[in-house]
Amino acid sequence: MRKGRVIRAGAAVATGLLLALAGPAGAATSRDAVTAKQPYPLKDATRFVVQGRRDGVGAASRDGARCRMPRASLSLAPNERAIELRELSFNQRTCRATFERGVPPRSAEGPAPEKPRNGEAKRAGDGGAGVHALARGFRYSGYAKAWYWDFRDRKVVNSVRSGADWNGGACIGANNTWFRNFADTSTGWLQLSKRWSFVNDACDYVISSTNAHFRDRRFTGCSDGPAVDTRYSRVRFVGYPNGGQKASRSSRVEPSCTRRLRAYFALYRGPSGP
C-alpha cells in the first residue's frame, strides 16, 4: 500500500495515531456521505478525513463497492486510561471517511452487549476456553477492541478484543495474554473464522493479536444482497515494561452495507493498571 497523507486534521493530537493512506481522492458531496449518530460523546475529540481505495469486485455499485481503509494505530501513556477512534461518516462513491478520535466515557468499557455465552478467551499456556478473568498479581492490564455498530438498530453486531496482563520493570514478565470474539447471533451474525497469536517471552513487550471473519446471511437494508461480511485483520495489542500500550488494526475492507454499519476501534487500560 502506498503511503499518503491525512486530508484534513485537527490541531491537537493527544495520543498516537497513524493512518497510512492510499489511492486518489475524489470530490465528496453531501448526498454521497452517510453520517451516523454516535452512541456517546468523546472527550477532547479531534476530527480528520481519510482517503481509502477500491478493493475487489463491485466498484461500480454505490452500495456494493468495497473500500479498503488504511491501518490505524492508537497508543496510551502509563497515565492515560483509554482512547477511541470511530467513523463519523463514510462516502461510498469516493472511499473517503471522516474519523473522530477522543477519550470514551468509562461506561463505554463495560462488558455489555458481549454476553459471556457468545465470547471466547484463551490465556497463554492454557488451552481452556471461556470468558477471560483478570489475572491477579499483575501490575498492568489492557486490551485493544475493534467492533462494528449497526446505527439503525443502535447495537454492536460483532467485535474482537486482544489483551494482556503483565508485570513491568526492566523486562516483561509473567504475562497473561488473551482474546475474546463476539457475534450477535440473535440478529443473524456468525463467526466464520478466527486466528489468535501471542508473544510473551520477548522481554521488551507482550503481544496479543487476533484475526476474525463474521457474516450475516440475512442482513437487511443493502441493495446488493442480504449477505454482509465484516473482517478484522490483526487487531493487535502491545504492552511495554513501563505500562505503556499500543494497539493497531491492519488495513480493512469496509462491509458492503456501509449505510448501516460503522467501524470503531479503541484501546483500554485495565483495572490492574496504575
Secondary structure by P-SEA (a helix, b strand, c coil): cbbbbcccccccccbbbbbbccccccccccccbbbbbbcccccccccbbbbbbbccccccccccbbbbbcbbbbbbcccccbbbbbbccccccccbbbbbbbbbcccccccccccccccccccccccccccccccccccccccccccccccccccccccccccccccccccccccccbbbbbbccccccccccbbbbbbcccccbbbbbbbbccccccccccccccbbbbbbccbbbbbcccccbbbbbcccccccccccbbbbbbcccccccc
